[in-house]
Amino acid sequence: MAGIVCPKLGVVPTGQRSCRQPELNPKTTQKGMQPVDHRLGENLGLGSRRTIKSSRALATEVSFKEPEVGSWNGMHVDKTSTPNSRTIVSKRSQYILARVGGSRTGCINPLNDNKMMANYVPIYVMLQLGIVTIDNVLEDRAGLEKQLKQLKEGGVDGVMCDVWWGIVESKGPKAYDWSAYRALFQLVQDCGLRMQVVMSFHQCGGNVGDVVNIPIPQWVRDVGEMDPDIFYTNRAGTRNVEYLTIGVDNQPLFAGRTAIEMYADYMKSFRETMADFLEAELFTDIEVGLGPAGELRYPSYPQSQGWVFPGIGEFQCYDKYLKADFKEAATNAGHPEWEFPEDVGEYNNKPNETGFFGSKGYLSEKGKFFLTWYSNKLLIHGDQILDEANKAFLGCKVKLAIKISGIHWWYKDDSHAAELTAGYYNLNDRDGYRPIARMLSRHYGTFNFTCLEMRDSEQDAAAKSGPQELVQQVFSSVKREEVHMAGENALERYDREAYNQILLNVRPNGVSRNGPPKLKMEALTFLRLGDTLLKKNNFKLFKIFVKKLHADQPYNADPQTYSSVVPLERSKAEIPIEELLKASEWLEPFPFDDHTDMSVGGKLNDFIDGIFNMIPFLG
């Protein structure tokens, strides 16, 4: 099996401290929510909950200096590395050093005199979910062309679209029809925009924002009629048809192919069919769908099965394939008697209403073993498919990317229950995201995270949400593994508060006028293109937002001046599971500023705009 080497689990690490649809609740106006002291019971002998500190509080704990510029092989380079990072010099890094400003080495492109360009964050706007219909037809080409040209005039760098498995391979195994997507890509290219594309192996429908229904191919669902265990299953036996269970990744159940082989063949066909667009460098990112909503997670909170925010969700491992896998792992660990945990609750429970979360069952030896197994299956799943993606797009000037869900509800509860049911084994003293970043690092991938627009004060205090702390933790974890970070907003918002929070998160320590900033995301994907975004007043503010993402620099058509654009190399050596789990050690997050230095304005600006909008000839 290509990918992670996964021996028997044995003794489970304790995580000792030595460290698209996230929030579905409407925007609220609760202010001044106070942090809650979430200490574990002293009788358990555990320390207090970590606190996410502001940049001022951490100033004496984490040293962040402006990059010191020296020279390497005749080029300007940054001598300062991210804390706890590993420096790797390879053919790839040398190529980046020579060609790119603001890459993982922190170098400044000697061909670009404008050092501010290293602060430039490109923006891609998500196209409508059903832009290619279930019948494989490009919807409203003329209307879309008009919208794309408007985005181009607004300084947008590109667009993102889902490339649905359920459309392209709908007629039968390997019967691919890419015609509608070729027409779409040609239109985008003609409009002078670039693209992020998602290999969407999941169903569209049943989740927040899903306004169309695009199931996975019928011939795959037909297999499920005879063997319903190919789908994720909850404790009550309810099947979820959004995405095939990880349990069949290596089972040849689909006309002789495994799930991994189906995904691999699809990506190979995409490369062959879109070779001209790849050669023209139309695509900047190939995001590989790894689960429901395209995210590397379990479908633990499906609206289609009655989940509502802020329910903890349910574990999704009760199909016969995952049950057999767990039994084998438990037997190899010397505990053949172990079963899945009891009293784990239902979709809409709160943590304290269950024994597993409320009574600290997740901290028992058995609980830790289960959560390690459950989360490790995600790591192995992602690694296997990314290895195939790397082979499919080897040599192309694209970045591979994965999407991770921003599950911020119950983040400030000791149990982190909603994260655990989704497969993110993240606790107060255990980092559940850095192992994913470490896995991704061997594939030269980008870690795409959601909920960038959210603030704690906007959330219901009863849900113990912590979107700001979650983004801070994840960004820090990803950068420590020297992996590119990108982000998305989770909800459609067109207000200054959301824009300013996004701007803070994409450059948490502000811009640097002497080269690459201390922390910067590679790109932002914005939700979503449509009439609301393009309304006169909304689009006027959106264009200011785009300008601030670009660090007040003009639109730049050459990604080489602000990002790493290199041919994709073959994935690095396999990383043993034990090495991945070492990254679960909890480390303090890097400091974030309190406010962005690239603001789009505040309440006064809203007031002034309101006055002008009431005057017809000035609005």
C-alpha positions as CSV (number, residue, x, y, z in Angstrom):
1,M,0.0,0.0,0.0
2,A,1.4,3.3,-1.0
3,G,1.4,6.0,1.6
4,I,1.7,5.9,5.3
5,V,3.3,2.9,7.0
6,C,0.8,1.9,9.7
7,P,1.9,-0.9,12.0
8,K,-0.3,-2.0,14.9
9,L,-1.4,0.8,17.1
10,G,0.0,-0.7,20.3
11,V,0.2,1.9,23.1
12,V,-1.7,5.0,22.2
13,P,0.1,8.3,22.6
14,T,-1.4,10.5,25.3
15,G,-0.7,13.8,23.5
16,Q,1.4,15.0,26.5
17,R,2.1,18.7,26.6
18,S,5.9,19.1,26.7
19,C,1.1,21.0,22.9
20,R,-17.9,24.6,3.8
21,Q,-19.3,24.3,6.1
22,P,-18.3,25.1,9.5
23,E,-20.5,27.4,11.4
24,L,-24.0,27.0,10.1
25,N,-25.6,29.3,12.7
26,P,-26.7,32.8,11.3
27,K,-24.6,35.8,12.2
28,T,-25.5,37.0,15.7
29,T,-24.7,40.2,17.5
30,Q,-23.7,38.9,21.0
31,K,-20.9,41.0,22.2
32,G,-18.4,40.8,25.0
33,M,-18.5,37.1,25.5
34,Q,-16.1,36.2,28.3
35,P,-13.7,33.3,28.1
36,V,-14.6,30.4,30.3
37,D,-12.2,28.5,32.6
38,H,-12.3,25.0,31.3
39,R,-10.0,23.1,33.7
40,L,-10.2,19.4,33.9
41,G,-11.0,17.8,37.2
42,E,-8.1,17.8,39.6
43,N,-8.8,14.2,40.4
44,L,-7.7,13.3,36.9
45,G,-4.3,14.9,37.6
46,L,-4.4,17.0,34.4
47,G,-3.3,20.5,33.9
48,S,-5.6,23.4,33.0
49,R,-6.8,24.3,29.6
50,R,-4.5,26.1,27.2
51,T,-5.2,29.7,26.5
52,I,-4.8,31.4,23.1
53,K,-2.8,34.5,23.8
54,S,-2.7,37.8,21.9
55,S,0.4,39.0,20.2
56,R,1.1,41.3,23.1
57,A,0.8,38.5,25.7
58,L,3.1,36.3,23.7
59,A,5.6,38.9,22.7
60,T,8.1,37.7,25.3
61,E,7.5,34.0,24.7
62,V,7.7,33.7,20.9
63,S,10.5,35.5,19.1
64,F,9.4,36.9,15.7
65,K,11.9,39.2,14.0
66,E,11.7,41.0,10.7
67,P,13.5,38.8,8.2
68,E,17.3,39.3,8.1
69,V,18.3,39.6,4.5
70,G,21.5,38.0,3.5
71,S,22.6,36.2,0.3
72,W,22.7,32.7,-0.9
73,N,24.2,31.8,-4.2
74,G,24.0,35.4,-5.3
75,M,20.3,35.8,-4.2
76,H,18.7,37.6,-1.3
77,V,17.3,35.2,1.3
78,D,15.8,35.3,4.7
79,K,18.0,34.0,7.5
80,T,15.2,33.7,9.9
81,S,13.1,30.5,10.1
82,T,9.8,29.7,11.7
83,P,10.1,28.4,15.2
84,N,10.5,24.7,15.4
85,S,10.7,24.3,11.6
86,R,12.8,22.0,9.7
87,T,15.0,23.4,6.9
88,I,15.1,21.3,3.8
89,V,17.2,22.4,0.8
90,S,16.3,20.4,-2.4
91,K,16.1,21.0,-6.1
92,R,12.6,22.3,-5.5
93,S,13.6,24.8,-2.9
94,Q,16.5,26.0,-5.0
95,Y,14.1,26.5,-7.9
96,I,11.8,28.5,-5.6
97,L,14.7,30.6,-4.4
98,A,15.6,31.5,-7.9
99,R,12.1,32.2,-9.1
100,V,9.8,33.3,-6.3
101,G,9.4,36.0,-3.7
102,G,7.7,35.0,-0.5
103,S,8.0,31.2,-0.7
104,R,8.5,28.7,2.2
105,T,12.2,29.8,2.4
106,G,11.2,33.4,2.8
107,C,13.3,34.7,-0.1
108,I,12.8,37.9,-2.0
109,N,12.7,37.6,-5.8
110,P,15.7,39.6,-7.0
111,L,13.8,40.2,-10.3
112,N,11.1,42.1,-8.5
113,D,12.0,45.5,-7.1
114,N,8.7,45.9,-5.4
115,K,9.1,44.1,-2.0
116,M,5.5,44.8,-1.1
117,M,4.5,42.3,-3.7
118,A,5.6,39.5,-1.3
119,N,2.5,40.5,0.8
120,Y,0.1,39.9,-2.2
121,V,-2.7,37.3,-1.4
122,P,-4.5,36.2,-4.6
123,I,-8.3,35.8,-4.4
124,Y,-10.4,33.2,-6.2
125,V,-14.2,33.4,-6.2
126,M,-16.2,30.2,-6.0
127,L,-18.4,29.6,-9.0
128,Q,-22.0,28.5,-8.5
129,L,-22.4,24.8,-7.5
130,G,-24.5,24.0,-10.5
131,I,-22.7,26.0,-13.2
132,V,-22.4,22.6,-15.0
133,T,-25.7,20.9,-14.7
134,I,-26.4,17.3,-13.7
135,D,-27.0,16.8,-17.5
136,N,-23.4,17.9,-18.2
137,V,-24.3,21.2,-19.8
138,L,-22.6,24.6,-19.1
139,E,-25.4,26.7,-17.6
140,D,-26.0,30.2,-18.9
141,R,-22.7,30.8,-20.7
142,A,-23.5,34.4,-21.7
143,G,-24.5,35.3,-18.1
144,L,-21.5,33.7,-16.7
145,E,-19.2,35.5,-19.1
146,K,-20.6,38.8,-18.0
147,Q,-20.0,37.9,-14.4
148,L,-16.5,36.7,-15.0
149,K,-15.6,40.0,-16.8
150,Q,-17.0,41.9,-13.9
151,L,-14.8,39.9,-11.5
152,K,-11.8,40.6,-13.8
153,E,-12.5,44.3,-13.7
154,G,-12.6,44.1,-10.0
155,G,-9.1,42.8,-9.7
156,V,-9.9,39.2,-8.9
157,D,-7.2,36.7,-9.7
158,G,-9.3,33.7,-10.6
159,V,-12.3,31.5,-9.8
160,M,-12.8,28.1,-8.2
161,C,-15.2,25.3,-9.4
162,D,-16.1,21.8,-8.4
163,V,-15.5,19.2,-11.0
164,W,-18.2,16.7,-10.1
165,W,-17.5,13.0,-10.3
166,G,-21.2,12.4,-10.4
167,I,-21.4,14.3,-13.7
168,V,-18.2,13.4,-15.5
169,E,-18.3,9.6,-14.9
170,S,-22.1,9.2,-14.7
171,K,-22.5,6.9,-17.7
172,G,-20.4,4.0,-16.4
173,P,-16.9,3.0,-15.2
174,K,-14.3,5.0,-17.1
175,A,-16.9,6.5,-19.4
176,Y,-15.7,10.1,-18.8
177,D,-17.4,13.1,-20.4
178,W,-15.4,16.3,-19.8
179,S,-17.1,18.4,-22.6
180,A,-19.0,20.9,-20.4
181,Y,-15.9,21.5,-18.2
182,R,-13.7,22.1,-21.2
183,A,-16.2,24.7,-22.4
184,L,-16.2,26.3,-18.9
185,F,-12.4,26.3,-18.7
186,Q,-12.1,27.9,-22.1
187,L,-14.4,30.6,-21.1
188,V,-12.5,31.4,-17.9
189,Q,-9.2,31.4,-19.9
190,D,-10.7,33.8,-22.5
191,C,-11.7,36.1,-19.7
192,G,-8.2,36.3,-18.4
193,L,-8.7,34.6,-15.1
194,R,-7.0,31.6,-13.5
195,M,-8.6,28.6,-11.7
196,Q,-8.7,26.5,-8.7
197,V,-10.4,23.2,-9.5
198,V,-11.7,20.6,-7.0
199,M,-11.8,16.9,-7.8
200,S,-15.2,16.5,-6.2
201,F,-15.7,12.9,-5.3
202,H,-18.6,13.7,-3.0
203,Q,-22.3,14.4,-3.4
204,C,-23.6,17.9,-3.7
205,G,-26.8,18.1,-1.7
206,G,-27.8,17.7,2.0
207,N,-25.4,20.3,3.4
208,V,-25.6,24.0,4.1
209,G,-25.4,26.1,0.9
210,D,-26.2,23.1,-1.3
211,V,-28.8,24.5,-3.7
212,V,-28.5,21.7,-6.3
213,N,-28.4,18.0,-6.0
214,I,-25.5,16.1,-7.7
215,P,-25.1,12.6,-6.3
216,I,-22.1,10.4,-6.8
217,P,-22.4,8.2,-10.0
218,Q,-25.5,6.0,-10.2
219,W,-23.5,2.9,-11.1
220,V,-21.5,3.4,-7.8
221,R,-24.7,3.8,-5.9
222,D,-26.0,0.6,-7.5
223,V,-23.2,-1.3,-5.8
224,G,-24.5,0.1,-2.5
225,E,-27.9,-1.5,-3.2
226,M,-26.3,-4.9,-2.8
227,D,-23.7,-3.8,-0.3
228,P,-24.9,-0.7,1.7
229,D,-21.8,-0.9,3.8
230,I,-19.9,0.9,1.1
231,F,-21.3,4.1,2.7
232,Y,-20.5,5.7,6.0
233,T,-22.8,4.4,8.8
234,N,-23.7,5.8,12.2
235,R,-24.4,3.8,15.4
236,A,-28.1,3.5,14.6
237,G,-27.3,2.0,11.2
238,T,-28.3,5.0,9.1
239,R,-26.3,5.2,5.9
240,N,-24.8,8.4,4.4
241,V,-24.5,8.4,0.6
242,E,-22.5,11.6,0.4
243,Y,-19.1,9.9,0.1
244,L,-17.8,6.3,0.1
245,T,-16.6,5.1,3.5
246,I,-12.9,5.0,4.1
247,G,-13.4,1.3,4.7
248,V,-13.7,0.5,1.0
249,D,-10.6,2.5,0.0
250,N,-8.8,-0.7,-0.9
251,Q,-11.7,-3.1,-1.6
252,P,-12.2,-4.0,-5.3
253,L,-15.9,-3.7,-5.2
254,F,-16.5,-1.3,-8.2
255,A,-16.3,-3.3,-11.4
256,G,-13.0,-4.7,-10.1
257,R,-11.6,-1.4,-8.9
258,T,-11.1,0.0,-5.4
259,A,-12.3,3.4,-4.4
260,I,-8.7,4.7,-4.5
261,E,-8.3,3.3,-8.0
262,M,-11.5,5.0,-9.1
263,Y,-10.3,8.4,-7.8
264,A,-6.9,7.8,-9.3
265,D,-8.3,7.0,-12.8
266,Y,-10.5,10.1,-12.7
267,M,-7.6,12.4,-11.9
268,K,-5.4,10.7,-14.7
269,S,-8.3,11.3,-17.2
270,F,-8.5,14.9,-16.1
271,R,-4.8,15.4,-16.8
272,E,-5.0,13.8,-20.2
273,T,-8.1,15.7,-21.2
274,M,-7.0,19.0,-19.9
275,A,-3.4,18.8,-21.0
276,D,-3.6,22.0,-23.0
277,F,-5.0,24.0,-20.1
278,L,-2.4,22.6,-17.8
279,E,0.3,23.5,-20.2
280,A,-1.1,27.1,-20.4
281,E,-1.0,27.2,-16.6
282,L,-4.7,28.0,-16.3
283,F,-4.9,26.0,-13.1
284,T,-3.1,27.1,-10.0
285,D,-4.4,24.5,-7.6
286,I,-5.9,21.0,-7.8
287,E,-7.9,20.5,-4.6
288,V,-8.4,16.8,-4.0
289,G,-11.8,15.9,-2.5
290,L,-11.2,13.6,0.5
291,G,-14.7,13.4,2.1
292,P,-18.1,15.0,2.5
293,A,-18.2,18.6,1.2
294,G,-14.8,17.8,-0.3
295,E,-13.2,17.9,3.2
296,L,-10.9,15.5,4.9
297,R,-13.3,14.4,7.7
298,Y,-16.2,12.0,8.5
299,P,-19.8,13.1,7.7
300,S,-20.5,13.6,11.4
301,Y,-22.9,16.5,11.2
302,P,-25.2,15.8,8.2
303,Q,-28.2,18.2,7.9
304,S,-29.9,15.5,5.8
305,Q,-30.1,13.3,8.9
306,G,-31.4,16.0,11.2
307,W,-28.3,17.6,12.6
308,V,-28.6,21.2,13.6
309,F,-26.0,23.6,15.0
310,P,-24.4,23.2,17.5
311,G,-24.9,19.5,17.9
312,I,-21.8,17.4,18.7
313,G,-22.5,15.0,15.7
314,E,-22.0,11.3,15.7
315,F,-19.1,8.9,14.9
316,Q,-19.4,7.4,11.5
317,C,-17.5,4.1,11.6
318,Y,-20.2,1.4,11.9
319,D,-20.1,-0.1,8.4
320,K,-18.8,-3.6,8.3
321,Y,-15.5,-2.7,6.8
322,L,-14.5,-0.2,9.4
323,K,-15.8,-2.4,12.2
324,A,-13.6,-5.2,11.0
325,D,-10.7,-2.9,10.8
326,F,-11.1,-1.7,14.3
327,K,-11.5,-5.2,15.7
328,E,-8.2,-6.2,14.0
329,A,-6.4,-3.1,15.4
330,A,-7.7,-3.8,18.9
331,T,-6.7,-7.5,18.7
332,N,-3.2,-6.5,17.5
333,A,-3.0,-4.1,20.5
334,G,-3.8,-6.9,22.9
335,H,-7.4,-6.0,23.5
336,P,-9.7,-8.2,21.4
337,E,-12.5,-7.5,23.8
338,W,-12.7,-3.8,23.0
339,E,-15.7,-2.5,21.1
340,F,-16.6,1.0,19.9
341,P,-17.3,3.4,22.8
342,E,-20.8,3.5,24.4
343,D,-22.9,6.5,25.4
344,V,-21.5,8.7,22.7
345,G,-24.8,10.6,22.1
346,E,-26.7,11.5,19.0
347,Y,-26.4,14.3,16.4
348,N,-27.9,17.1,18.5
349,N,-26.6,16.3,22.0
350,K,-24.4,18.6,24.0
351,P,-21.1,17.1,25.3
352,N,-22.3,17.0,28.9
353,E,-25.3,14.9,27.9
354,T,-23.1,12.0,27.1
355,G,-20.9,9.7,29.1
356,F,-18.1,9.5,26.6
357,F,-17.7,13.3,26.5
358,G,-19.3,14.6,29.6
359,S,-17.8,11.9,31.9
360,K,-14.3,12.1,30.3
361,G,-14.6,8.6,28.6
362,Y,-12.5,10.0,25.8
363,L,-9.6,10.3,28.3
364,S,-9.6,6.6,29.2
365,E,-7.2,4.1,27.7
366,K,-9.9,2.6,25.6
367,G,-11.2,6.0,24.6
368,K,-7.7,7.2,23.5
369,F,-7.2,4.0,21.5
370,F,-10.5,4.5,19.6
371,L,-9.9,8.2,18.9
372,T,-6.3,7.4,17.7
373,W,-7.6,4.7,15.4
374,Y,-10.5,6.8,14.1
375,S,-8.3,9.8,13.3
376,N,-5.5,7.7,11.9
377,K,-7.9,6.3,9.3
378,L,-8.3,9.8,8.0
379,L,-4.5,10.4,7.8
380,I,-4.0,7.1,5.8
381,H,-7.0,7.9,3.6
382,G,-5.7,11.4,2.7
383,D,-2.2,10.2,2.2
384,Q,-3.2,7.4,-0.2
385,I,-5.3,9.6,-2.4
386,L,-2.8,12.4,-2.4
387,D,-0.1,10.0,-3.5
388,E,-2.2,9.1,-6.5
389,A,-2.9,12.8,-7.2
390,N,0.8,13.5,-7.1
391,K,1.4,10.8,-9.7
392,A,-1.4,12.0,-11.9
393,F,-0.2,15.6,-11.9
394,L,3.5,15.0,-11.7
395,G,5.5,17.7,-13.5
396,C,2.5,20.1,-13.9
397,K,2.9,23.6,-12.5
398,V,0.1,23.2,-10.0
399,K,-0.2,22.9,-6.3
400,L,-2.1,20.0,-4.7
401,A,-4.5,21.1,-2.0
402,I,-6.8,19.6,0.6
403,K,-9.7,21.2,2.5
404,I,-10.1,20.9,6.3
405,S,-13.4,21.9,8.0
406,G,-13.4,24.7,10.6
407,I,-15.3,23.0,13.3
408,H,-15.3,25.7,15.9
409,W,-18.3,24.8,18.0
410,W,-17.4,23.1,21.3
411,Y,-13.8,24.2,20.7
412,K,-13.8,25.9,24.1
413,D,-15.2,22.8,25.8
414,D,-12.7,20.4,27.3
415,S,-14.0,17.5,25.1
416,H,-13.8,19.3,21.7
417,A,-16.7,16.9,21.0
418,A,-17.7,18.1,17.5
419,E,-14.1,17.9,16.3
420,L,-13.6,14.4,17.6
421,T,-16.7,13.0,15.9
422,A,-15.5,14.5,12.6
423,G,-12.1,12.8,13.0
424,Y,-10.0,15.7,14.2
425,Y,-8.3,14.4,17.4
426,N,-7.8,17.8,18.9
427,L,-7.8,18.4,22.7
428,N,-6.4,20.9,25.1
429,D,-3.1,19.1,25.3
430,R,-3.1,17.4,21.9
431,D,-2.8,19.0,18.4
432,G,-5.2,17.3,16.0
433,Y,-4.2,19.4,12.9
434,R,-0.4,19.3,12.8
435,P,-0.3,15.5,12.0
436,I,-2.5,16.3,9.0
437,A,-0.1,19.0,7.9
438,R,2.9,16.7,8.3
439,M,1.2,14.1,6.2
440,L,0.5,16.8,3.6
441,S,4.1,18.0,3.6
442,R,5.4,15.0,1.7
443,H,3.1,15.8,-1.2
444,Y,4.0,19.5,-1.5
445,G,0.4,20.3,-0.7
446,T,-1.6,23.3,0.5
447,F,-3.7,23.2,3.6
448,N,-7.0,25.0,3.0
449,F,-9.0,25.9,6.1
450,T,-12.4,27.4,6.5
451,C,-14.2,29.9,8.8
452,L,-11.8,32.8,8.3
453,E,-14.5,35.4,8.5
454,M,-15.8,34.4,12.0
455,R,-15.3,36.1,15.3
456,D,-16.0,34.7,18.7
457,S,-18.2,37.6,19.7
458,E,-20.6,36.7,16.8
459,Q,-21.2,33.2,18.1
460,D,-23.7,31.8,20.6
461,A,-21.9,31.6,23.9
462,A,-23.8,28.3,24.7
463,A,-21.9,26.6,21.9
464,K,-18.5,27.4,23.4
465,S,-17.3,28.4,19.9
466,G,-13.8,29.6,19.3
467,P,-13.3,30.3,15.6
468,Q,-10.6,32.9,16.2
469,E,-8.5,30.6,18.4
470,L,-9.1,27.6,16.1
471,V,-7.8,29.5,13.1
472,Q,-4.8,30.7,15.1
473,Q,-4.0,27.2,16.2
474,V,-4.3,25.6,12.8
475,F,-2.3,28.3,11.0
476,S,0.5,27.9,13.5
477,S,0.5,24.2,13.2
478,V,0.5,24.2,9.4
479,K,3.4,26.7,9.3
480,R,5.4,24.7,11.8
481,E,5.3,21.8,9.3
482,E,6.5,24.2,6.5
483,V,3.3,23.6,4.5
484,H,1.4,26.3,2.5
485,M,-1.7,27.6,4.1
486,A,-4.8,28.9,2.3
487,G,-8.3,29.7,3.5
488,E,-12.0,30.3,2.8
489,N,-14.9,32.0,4.4
490,A,-17.6,29.6,5.6
491,L,-20.7,31.8,5.2
492,E,-21.7,34.2,2.5
493,R,-20.9,37.6,4.0
494,Y,-20.3,41.0,2.4
495,D,-19.8,43.2,5.4
496,R,-16.8,45.1,6.7
497,E,-16.5,43.0,9.9
498,A,-16.2,39.8,7.9
499,Y,-13.7,41.3,5.4
500,N,-11.5,42.7,8.2
501,Q,-11.4,39.4,10.0
502,I,-10.4,37.6,6.8
503,L,-7.7,40.2,6.2
504,L,-6.4,39.7,9.7
505,N,-6.3,35.9,9.3
506,V,-4.5,35.9,5.9
507,R,-1.7,38.1,7.3
508,P,-1.9,37.7,11.1
509,N,1.1,40.0,11.7
510,G,0.4,42.5,9.0
511,V,2.3,43.4,5.9
512,S,6.1,43.7,5.7
513,R,7.6,46.5,3.6
514,N,11.0,44.8,3.5
515,G,10.0,41.5,1.9
516,P,7.8,38.5,2.9
517,P,5.6,39.0,6.0
518,K,6.0,36.8,9.0
519,L,2.9,34.8,8.3
520,K,0.8,34.9,5.1
521,M,-1.7,32.6,3.4
522,E,-1.0,31.6,-0.1
523,A,-4.5,32.4,-1.4
524,L,-8.1,33.1,-0.4
525,T,-11.1,31.4,-1.9
526,F,-14.2,33.5,-1.5
527,L,-17.8,32.2,-1.1
528,R,-19.5,32.8,-3.6
529,L,-20.2,34.3,-7.1
530,G,-23.8,35.4,-7.6
531,D,-26.2,38.3,-7.8
532,T,-25.7,39.2,-4.1
533,L,-22.0,39.7,-4.5
534,L,-22.4,41.7,-7.7
535,K,-25.0,44.1,-6.3
536,K,-23.7,47.6,-6.7
537,N,-23.0,48.5,-3.1
538,N,-21.7,45.0,-2.2
539,F,-19.3,44.9,-5.2
540,K,-18.0,48.3,-4.5
541,L,-16.9,47.2,-1.0
542,F,-15.7,43.9,-2.4
543,K,-13.3,45.6,-4.7
544,I,-11.8,47.5,-1.8
545,F,-11.4,44.1,0.0
546,V,-9.6,42.7,-3.1
547,K,-7.3,45.6,-3.1
548,K,-6.4,45.1,0.6
549,L,-5.8,41.4,0.0
550,H,-3.4,42.5,-2.7
551,A,-1.7,44.7,0.0
552,D,-2.7,47.8,-1.9
553,Q,-0.7,46.6,-4.9
554,P,-2.2,46.6,-8.4
555,Y,-3.5,43.3,-9.9
556,N,-0.6,41.1,-10.9
557,A,-1.0,38.6,-13.7
558,D,2.2,36.8,-12.9
559,P,2.0,34.5,-9.9
560,Q,5.7,34.0,-9.9
561,T,6.1,37.4,-8.3
562,Y,4.2,36.5,-5.2
563,S,3.9,32.7,-5.0
564,S,5.7,29.5,-5.7
565,V,5.0,28.3,-9.2
566,V,7.0,25.2,-9.8
567,P,6.6,21.8,-11.5
568,L,5.1,19.3,-9.1
569,E,7.8,16.9,-7.9
570,R,7.2,13.3,-6.9
571,S,6.0,12.9,-3.3
572,K,8.7,12.5,-0.7
573,A,9.3,9.3,1.2
574,E,6.5,7.7,3.2
575,I,6.1,9.0,6.8
576,P,5.5,6.3,9.4
577,I,2.4,6.8,11.5
578,E,4.5,7.1,14.6
579,E,6.3,10.1,13.1
580,L,3.0,11.7,12.1
581,L,1.7,11.3,15.7
582,K,4.7,13.1,17.1
583,A,3.3,16.2,15.6
584,S,0.3,16.0,18.0
585,E,2.5,17.5,20.7
586,W,0.8,20.7,21.8
587,L,2.8,24.0,21.2
588,E,1.7,27.5,21.8
589,P,0.3,29.2,18.7
590,F,2.1,32.0,17.1
591,P,1.0,35.5,18.1
592,F,-1.7,37.2,16.0
593,D,-2.3,40.9,15.9
594,D,-5.6,42.3,17.3
595,H,-6.6,44.1,14.1
596,T,-5.6,44.0,10.5
597,D,-3.4,46.8,9.2
598,M,-5.3,46.6,5.8
599,S,-8.7,47.4,7.0
600,V,-11.6,48.1,4.6
601,G,-13.1,50.5,7.2
602,G,-15.6,50.3,10.1
603,K,-18.9,51.5,11.4
604,L,-18.2,55.1,10.4
605,N,-17.6,54.1,6.8
606,D,-20.9,52.1,6.9
607,F,-22.7,55.3,8.2
608,I,-21.2,57.4,5.5
609,D,-22.1,54.9,2.8
610,G,-25.6,54.8,4.2
611,I,-26.0,58.5,3.8
612,F,-24.7,58.5,0.2
613,N,-26.9,55.6,-0.7
614,M,-30.0,57.6,0.3
615,I,-29.0,60.2,-2.3
616,P,-29.9,58.7,-5.7
617,F,-27.4,60.6,-7.8
618,L,-24.6,59.9,-5.3
619,G,-25.3,56.3,-4.5
